[in-house]
């Protein structure tokens, strides 16, 4: 008996490719098709989102009395859609994807275990709830929904077509969706790849080779499709952020990191308290919060509400026009919108808050370009929210189209804010354990 013939052939991606030529073709075609489809669908969503946000701002200016009625009603509809058809007690937006990955650790390739977090139904509800929320005048961003929609459609489509495709774990398709969603949201190819890498490291993923091959494949397609698209936050007056002002930037990053930490934890805490309410009392909450956000928009100005892109671009164009009023308005409108449980994320609002606070902070220093502080503030506020420090820095570089030579200083700022947030999280966790430690009789 020839023992050597009975030895199992080691399986890797290259040996699988040789055995499944036809499935390789179908998988490649699937990736090209789903990437094309997502480009058109997500860009359509982003365009409608931006237009709806502008319509809400126009309503606040022209018909403030109508706003007080329309905003709470649409808040209720947006929140009800998520609560009824896409219930998630752990958070909205990117939290869905994170929890789905954790579920797959216990139940590998069990699509039904994650369908309530990322699936066709979730993509549809996220699409409509987010648009209704922003049309009402809410203050959540479009970037997190873009990623959730991309991940949901990639994973669901791959699962239902699994008989025709290469055997690829659902976890891998999630990371491919990450790459597509982040790229389209910010038109940032390098950030898309780095985002996937940081997420793999954080989740200790072992399928890194397959993930990188597929992610790079879709990124190349996206570069071809979105090559001529404009920057989301175009900055034209900066060549290089000077390191000689770094000590000023450190203090700004610490303040932004603390403010970001407070916002993130307040949002999560009250979101979880509100989402578990099951009796009729819940219906009054989005109505009341809608009135509050409407009043914020009316009294604090249109730049205190909305997704945040227009606010950030206005800060970049004219940093001197913003003050504490706009910052506080956006800070609280974002909080009150998030805890209603409407679909949306904190990414773009956090960038807007960082830009506004950076302009306020920079106004205390003469002879230093305000845009330096705006860019640093955007990075420092974003890092704890996105929870991937290197990606956060690259997102700001690519979405503003500033020179890549600024990446090092922004990466340092992002890491300072990120690690400060981790330290504060650990302190906060210890305090909570001591305050709410269960007692025995």
Secondary structure as UniProt FT lines:
FT   HELIX           3..6
FT   HELIX           13..19
FT   HELIX           21..62
FT   HELIX           64..85
FT   TURN            89..90
FT   HELIX           94..106
FT   TURN            108..109
FT   HELIX           111..114
FT   TURN            115..117
FT   HELIX           120..136
FT   HELIX           143..160
FT   HELIX           162..164
FT   HELIX           170..186
FT   HELIX           189..203
FT   HELIX           208..226
FT   TURN            227..228
FT   TURN            232..233
FT   HELIX           243..245
FT   HELIX           246..275
FT   TURN            280..281
FT   HELIX           282..300
FT   HELIX           302..304
FT   HELIX           309..317
FT   HELIX           319..321
FT   HELIX           324..338
FT   TURN            339..341
FT   HELIX           347..362
FT   TURN            363..364
FT   TURN            366..367
FT   HELIX           370..386
FT   HELIX           389..400
FT   HELIX           404..406
FT   HELIX           407..435
//
